[in-house]
Every structure is written in C-alpha cells, then in structure tokens.
Amino acid sequence: AFKEERLMKKAILNIFAMTGMTLTVLSLVALCYHASFLCLDTVFQALGLNAVIYAGISLLNSIEFRYYLVEIALKLLYSISLVLVSGIIFGWYSSLSTPVLCFIVLVMLVLCGYLDMLSIKNEIREINDLIGENH
C-alpha cells in the first residue's frame, strides 16, 4: 500500500509540474504573439491533457521496447496526437497554429525528459549512499 501511495503522490506531483511547465511555455509563446492574457479555462484544459498524457506515457514506460528510438517516437506521436485532438476539442486553433502546438509538445518532452534524467540521477545517488552506509 505504501508503494502505491508513493507512486500516486509522484504522479500527482509530476502532472502538476508538467502543467506548470506547459503554462510557462504557453505563456512565452503567447508573448511572442503579443497576447496580453491567458484564459483561465486553458489552465484546466492543460491540467486534464497533461494527466492523460502522463497516464499514457506511464503505460508506454511499462512496456519494454527493443529500440529506444521506437519508444521515444511512440511517446512523441502519442503526445502530439493528443495535443492536436485537444486543439480541435478546445478550439486552440483560433489562436495557435499546428506547428506551434507541435513545437510546444517538443519543448515539453525535452523538459520532462531532462527532469526525469535529474530524478533518476538523484535516485541513483540515494541508492549509492544507502549502499555506502551498509558497508
């Protein structure tokens, strides 16, 4: 039960972190287009979309792929597809073009990949510290 609770807390934290990064990147893109505000419903749309993306990528992470590039390509395709469909559902195309939405997805995947790498690095350091304490 403790492990599931820990995984749930990590998932919620990651989803909110992704949403924060998404809104930051979206705000920077909006500034490039001289936008003066970000609609409040966009925050909740981004949160919901990030939860769905996180769930799907977590599922893809549970599958062992023979080639790392195939895994990355599937994650990218999955994320971009969800964002493009969400763009239709939420009416994002009235203010953003398809290439801009794809660019945002790429930036987000790079940022999330970097944060995952830092997290893994930190976990490895903690494990090594624990091993060092036991010897």
Sequence and secondary structure as in RCSB ss.txt:
>XXXX:A:sequence
AFKEERLMKKAILNIFAMTGMTLTVLSLVALCYHASFLCLDTVFQALGLNAVIYAGISLLNSIEFRYYLVEIALK
LLYSISLVLVSGIIFGWYSSLSTPVLCFIVLVMLVLCGYLDMLSIKNEIREINDLIGENH
>XXXX:A:secstr
 HHHHHHHHHHHHHHHHHHHHHHHHHHHHHHHTT     HHHHHHHHHHHHHHHHHHHHHHTS  S HHHHHHHH
HHHHHHHHHHHHHHHTGGGTS HHHHHHHHHHHHHHHHHHHHHHHHHHHHHHHHHHHHH 
